[in-house]
Amino acid sequence: MTTTKEEKDWKLKLRYGKLSTPYKHFSVLADGLVGELEDGFECRPGRAWMAMKTWATNADESADMARVIGQQIGFTVDGKILIYDTEPEQPPSEKPYGYGILLRPYDEKV
């Protein structure tokens, strides 16, 4: 994966304090149920993990974002939510936001 000059610039500015944001970057894994998905998202119906990246004020807000965004796309969070501090792949914005949403189905143990 190649890094563009713009990507290097905002990452360096963020790292050295020339770009400031009130938000922290997180990666979220949420366990839940896939229903009827919005266009642009693919996953078989049933149990799945949703992964997404967020810029949020804290881990609680990041978890809330996973629930709300999941509901908007047809995914209901009804299990564990795991949140990790991670390096961003997209720059911060003026508001919290989520990106890089992926859904991965799994089979429940019987």
Phi, psi and omega in degrees: 000124180270149179255128180279163179298319179298319180295316178299318182300308182292326179294318178294316179299319179293314182299320185258016171080008178278343173238121181244153179209146176280000186256156174247157180260135180227156165246136186238137170240125182232132179270135181188202187236125177274128175249226177277113185275150174292158177304141180098350179240138180228133174183143178293151177298148178122201183292140179198164170254136173254128175249140175203161176250145180223150162254116184214165180289329179198178183295324179297317178295322178298318177296317177299319179298320179299317180295311184292311180295319176304311180300321181296329183261356179103023180237126180256117177283120179223012180227210182295149170236120179252133184231133182231140170287126182221165176285137181285153173250345176231150182289160176292164179236184177286342181230159174299147176202161178242153180205172176066039184285128177229144177240132180230116181286158172213158178266132177289145174285140182267000000 
